[in-house]
Amino acid sequence: MSTVSAPNSAQAVSPAAVLSWHQRLLPLLPLGGVAWIAMVLANHPAISRYGLSALTLAMCAGMVAANTMPKHWLQPLAPGMQIARHYLLRLGVALYGLRLTFASIAALGLPGIVVPLAMLLATLLFGTLIGTKVFGLSRREAILVSSGSAICGAAAAIAVASVVRTDDKQTAVAVATVVLFGTVGMLLYPYLFDLVTGPWHWNVSERMFGIFTGATLHEVAQVIAAGKMIGDTTADAAVVAKMVRVLALGPVLLVMALWPNKDAKAQAGGPSLRGLLKSVPWFAVGFVAVMAVNSVGAVPQEWKGGLIALDNWLLACAMLAIGLHTRIGDLLRAGRKPLALAGVLFIFLMVAGASLCYVMA
């Protein structure tokens, strides 16, 4: 789901853990300033006509800086990047519920629930099978990479790692595949929509393409960014479909923890209930709670504009931090077999997701 840094990245910013809150918040100020600039630029006519949202601009700015500037220049920003990736992203996703109501979920109809859940299950099964039989990965590694693609990105990979008990390197590789192919999908999907509705003349609505986006793209932030580049209708449908996958993380973890397997017999005890509860994506529960409050009209209309602007800023900060943490060289060195499996799953998600959306339309 949400974008969470890999364990090896946590090591890079571990000094932040001993800093006081004001020392950790201070490096967040430059990130907040750049995120605000991205919001201003996104509203400029010269840029908005290309469909580039503040989230996309922030992500791209971060990636350019990460791949052109020396690492020691960016190191002072590490505590702020950690806060943005972990806390601001979760808060931003929860507040996104202000844009939606339960009526909007009902408007998606059966496809909004069936497509994301079916793709989640199919991707997990297909990825585990292909990963072990074709690419020769261990069952744990195959499940780990498949979970990142199937459920909610890096957050799912890290949560699943705690259940199937993979090491830090395997988890970091799985997260790298999510970042790589999720970013490719985020930039590709808007052009794909223009292609199918333009030269190809397919009858695809923004709503259905939003369901497709939410059911097949890796990270919540990537789903929002891709949807925003197409339109608000697409973004709203995409987020609802994505939240169906995110909320499924808890049950999936429980099934994995209780599922009998050979590896479990060699382990000294299974995952604790406390560990499972820590893996539950509570920000997704917050998203549903905020949407419920909005559905009953408890949020004053005059507050919404400011709250939505705040939400856009939170998400832009998170996307900037994610971009600053994305180095192309590190991704390409992640490992050939996991990258190959993630690439196959990326194609599988697009083809199977589009086919299922066509059937359900």
C-alpha positions in Angstrom: 0.0 0.0 0.0 1.2 3.1 1.1 4.8 3.9 0.3 7.0 2.9 3.1 10.8 2.9 3.0 12.7 -0.4 2.9 14.5 -1.6 5.9 17.8 -0.7 4.5 16.6 2.9 4.0 15.5 3.0 7.6 19.2 2.3 8.5 20.2 5.3 6.5 18.0 7.6 8.6 18.2 5.8 11.9 20.0 8.7 13.5 16.6 10.5 13.3 15.3 8.1 15.9 17.4 9.8 18.6 16.5 13.3 17.6 13.9 15.4 19.3 10.7 16.2 17.5 11.7 19.8 16.7 15.1 18.5 15.3 13.2 16.1 13.1 10.6 18.6 12.0 13.2 21.3 11.0 14.4 19.3 7.9 10.8 19.0 6.9 10.6 22.7 6.2 12.5 22.6 2.9 10.5 19.7 1.7 7.3 21.5 2.6 8.5 24.6 0.7 9.2 22.6 -2.5 5.8 20.8 -2.2 4.1 24.2 -2.0 6.0 25.3 -5.1 4.8 22.1 -6.9 1.2 23.0 -5.9 1.6 26.5 -7.3 3.2 25.3 -10.5 0.5 22.6 -11.0 -2.1 25.3 -11.0 -0.3 27.4 -13.6 -2.0 27.2 -17.0 1.2 26.4 -18.8 1.6 23.2 -16.7 -1.9 22.3 -15.8 -2.9 21.9 -19.5 -0.5 18.9 -19.6 -2.3 17.2 -16.7 0.7 17.3 -14.4 -0.5 17.3 -10.8 1.4 18.7 -7.8 2.1 15.1 -6.7 3.7 14.2 -10.0 5.8 17.3 -10.1 7.0 16.7 -6.5 7.9 13.1 -7.3 9.8 14.1 -10.4 11.6 16.9 -8.6 12.7 14.5 -5.9 13.9 11.8 -8.3 15.9 14.4 -10.3 17.6 15.6 -7.1 18.2 12.1 -5.8 19.9 11.0 -9.1 22.0 14.2 -9.7 23.0 15.5 -6.3 25.6 13.9 -4.0 24.1 11.8 -1.2 25.8 13.8 1.5 24.0 16.9 0.3 20.6 15.3 0.9 21.5 13.5 4.2 20.5 16.5 6.4 17.0 16.1 5.0 16.7 12.5 6.0 14.7 13.0 9.2 12.2 15.2 7.3 12.0 12.6 4.5 11.2 9.9 7.1 8.4 11.9 8.6 7.0 12.7 5.2 7.1 9.1 4.0 5.6 7.6 7.1 3.4 10.1 8.8 2.4 12.8 6.2 1.5 10.1 3.6 -0.7 8.2 6.0 -2.4 11.4 7.2 -2.8 12.5 3.6 -4.4 9.3 2.5 -6.8 9.4 5.5 -7.8 13.0 4.7 -8.5 12.0 1.1 -11.7 10.6 2.4 -13.0 14.2 2.5 -13.4 14.0 -1.3 -15.6 10.9 -1.2 -18.8 9.6 0.4 -20.3 6.2 0.7 -22.6 7.2 -2.2 -19.5 7.5 -4.4 -18.6 3.9 -3.5 -22.1 2.8 -4.4 -21.7 4.7 -7.7 -18.8 2.5 -8.6 -21.0 -0.5 -8.4 -19.9 -4.1 -8.2 -16.8 -3.6 -10.4 -15.3 -1.3 -7.8 -15.2 -4.2 -5.3 -14.9 -7.3 -7.5 -12.1 -6.1 -9.8 -9.6 -5.0 -7.1 -10.2 -8.1 -4.9 -10.0 -10.5 -7.9 -6.8 -8.9 -9.1 -5.3 -9.1 -5.6 -6.0 -12.8 -5.3 -5.0 -13.6 -8.9 -1.7 -11.7 -8.6 -0.7 -13.4 -5.4 -1.4 -16.9 -6.8 0.1 -16.2 -10.2 3.2 -14.5 -8.8 3.9 -17.2 -6.2 3.6 -19.9 -8.9 5.7 -18.1 -11.5 8.2 -17.0 -9.0 8.9 -20.5 -7.7 8.5 -22.5 -10.8 9.9 -20.2 -13.5 12.3 -17.9 -11.8 13.5 -20.3 -9.1 12.9 -18.0 -6.2 12.1 -19.4 -2.7 8.4 -19.5 -1.8 9.0 -16.7 0.7 10.7 -14.4 -1.8 7.9 -15.1 -4.4 5.2 -14.3 -1.9 7.0 -11.2 -0.8 7.4 -9.7 -4.3 3.9 -10.8 -5.3 2.4 -9.1 -2.2 3.9 -5.8 -3.1 2.4 -5.9 -6.5 -0.9 -7.4 -5.5 -1.9 -5.5 -2.4 -0.5 -2.1 -1.5 3.1 -1.8 -2.5 5.9 -1.3 -0.1 3.7 -1.4 3.0 2.4 -4.8 2.0 5.9 -6.1 1.3 7.1 -5.0 4.7 4.1 -6.3 6.5 4.2 -9.7 4.7 8.0 -9.9 5.5 7.2 -9.8 9.2 4.8 -12.7 8.7 6.7 -15.0 6.4 10.0 -13.9 8.0 12.3 -12.9 5.2 15.5 -11.1 5.8 16.2 -7.4 5.3 17.8 -7.8 1.9 14.9 -9.8 0.5 12.5 -7.2 1.8 14.5 -4.3 0.4 14.6 -6.0 -3.0 10.8 -6.4 -2.9 10.3 -2.7 -2.0 12.7 -1.7 -4.8 10.5 -3.6 -7.4 7.4 -1.8 -6.1 9.1 1.6 -6.4 10.5 0.9 -9.9 7.4 -0.6 -11.6 4.9 1.5 -9.6 6.6 4.7 -10.7 6.6 3.4 -14.3 2.9 2.7 -14.1 2.2 6.1 -12.5 3.7 7.9 -15.5 2.4 5.4 -18.1 -1.3 5.1 -17.1 -2.3 8.7 -18.1 -0.8 8.3 -21.5 -2.4 4.9 -21.8 -5.8 6.5 -21.1 -5.2 9.1 -23.8 -4.2 6.3 -26.2 -7.2 4.1 -25.7 -9.7 6.9 -25.7 -8.0 8.8 -28.6 -6.3 7.0 -31.4 -7.8 3.6 -30.5 -11.3 4.9 -30.0 -12.1 2.5 -27.1 -15.2 3.4 -25.1 -13.5 3.7 -21.7 -15.0 6.0 -19.1 -12.9 7.9 -16.5 -14.7 6.0 -13.8 -13.8 2.5 -15.2 -10.2 3.6 -15.9 -10.1 4.8 -12.3 -11.2 1.3 -11.1 -8.5 -0.2 -13.4 -5.9 2.1 -11.9 -6.8 1.4 -8.3 -7.0 -2.3 -8.9 -3.6 -2.6 -10.7 -1.2 0.1 -9.6 1.1 -0.6 -6.7 1.2 2.3 -4.2 -1.6 4.5 -2.9 0.4 7.7 -3.7 1.0 6.4 -7.2 -2.7 5.7 -7.7 -3.6 9.2 -6.6 -1.0 10.8 -8.7 -1.9 8.8 -11.9 -5.6 9.5 -11.3 -5.1 13.2 -10.8 -3.3 13.4 -14.2 -6.4 12.1 -15.9 -9.1 13.8 -13.8 -10.9 14.0 -10.5 -13.4 11.4 -11.5 -10.6 8.9 -12.3 -8.7 9.8 -9.1 -11.8 9.3 -6.9 -12.7 5.9 -8.4 -9.1 4.9 -8.3 -8.7 5.7 -4.6 -11.8 3.8 -3.6 -10.7 0.7 -5.6 -7.3 1.0 -4.1 -8.7 1.2 -0.6 -10.5 -2.1 -1.2 -7.1 -3.7 -1.8 -5.5 -1.9 1.2 -8.2 -2.9 3.6 -7.7 -6.5 2.5 -4.1 -6.5 3.8 -5.3 -7.4 7.3 -7.2 -10.6 6.3 -4.4 -11.6 3.9 -1.8 -11.3 6.7 -4.0 -13.4 9.0 -4.4 -16.1 6.3 -0.6 -16.1 5.7 0.1 -16.4 9.4 -2.3 -19.3 9.9 -1.6 -21.1 6.6 0.4 -24.3 7.3 3.7 -24.6 5.4 7.0 -26.3 5.7 8.9 -23.1 6.7 6.6 -22.6 9.6 7.6 -25.9 11.2 11.2 -24.8 11.2 10.4 -21.5 12.9 10.4 -21.0 16.7 6.8 -19.9 17.1 4.6 -18.0 14.8 3.8 -14.3 14.5 2.1 -12.8 17.6 -1.3 -11.1 17.6 0.5 -7.8 18.5 2.7 -8.2 15.4 -0.4 -8.7 13.2 -2.1 -5.7 14.7 0.9 -3.6 14.0 0.8 -4.6 10.4 -2.9 -3.5 10.0 -3.0 -0.4 7.7 -4.8 1.8 10.2 -4.5 4.8 7.9 -7.0 2.9 5.6 -9.4 2.6 8.6 -8.9 6.4 9.1 -9.7 6.9 5.4 -13.0 5.1 5.9 -13.8 7.0 9.1 -13.1 10.4 7.4 -15.3 9.3 4.5 -18.1 8.4 6.9 -17.9 11.8 8.6 -18.1 13.4 5.1 -21.0 11.2 4.1 -23.2 12.5 6.9 -22.3 16.1 6.2 -20.5 16.7 9.4 -17.7 18.6 7.8 -18.6 22.3 7.3 -18.5 23.2 3.6 -16.4 26.3 4.3 -13.7 24.1 5.8 -13.4 21.7 2.9 -11.4 23.9 0.6 -8.7 24.5 3.2 -8.6 20.8 4.3 -8.3 19.6 0.8 -5.5 22.0 0.1 -3.8 20.7 3.2 -4.3 17.2 2.0 -2.7 18.0 -1.4 0.3 19.5 0.4 0.7 16.5 2.7 0.6 14.1 -0.3 3.0 16.3 -2.3 5.5 16.3 0.6 5.2 12.5 0.7 5.8 12.2 -3.0 8.8 14.5 -2.9 10.3 12.4 -0.1 9.7 9.2 -2.0 11.3 10.8 -5.1 14.3 11.8 -3.0 14.7 8.2 -1.9 14.5 6.8 -5.4 17.9 6.2 -7.0 17.8 4.4 -10.3 21.1 2.6 -9.7 19.9 1.1 -6.5 16.8 -0.2 -8.1 18.7 -1.8 -11.0 21.0 -3.5 -8.6 18.1 -4.9 -6.5 18.3 -8.4 -8.1 17.5 -9.8 -11.5 15.1 -12.5 -10.6 12.8 -10.5 -8.3 12.9 -7.6 -10.8 12.0 -10.0 -13.6 9.1 -11.4 -11.5 7.9 -7.9 -10.7 8.1 -7.0 -14.4 5.9 -10.0 -15.3 3.4 -9.1 -12.6 3.3 -5.5 -13.9 2.3 -6.8 -17.3 -0.1 -9.3 -15.8 -1.8 -6.6 -13.7 -2.3 -4.4 -16.8 -3.6 -7.1 -19.1 -5.7 -9.1 -16.6 -7.0 -5.9 -15.0 -8.0 -4.4 -18.3 -9.7 -7.7 -19.3 -11.6 -7.9 -16.1 -12.7 -4.3 -16.3 -13.9 -5.0 -19.9 -16.0 -8.0 -18.7 -17.4 -6.1 -15.7 -18.2 -2.9 -17.6 
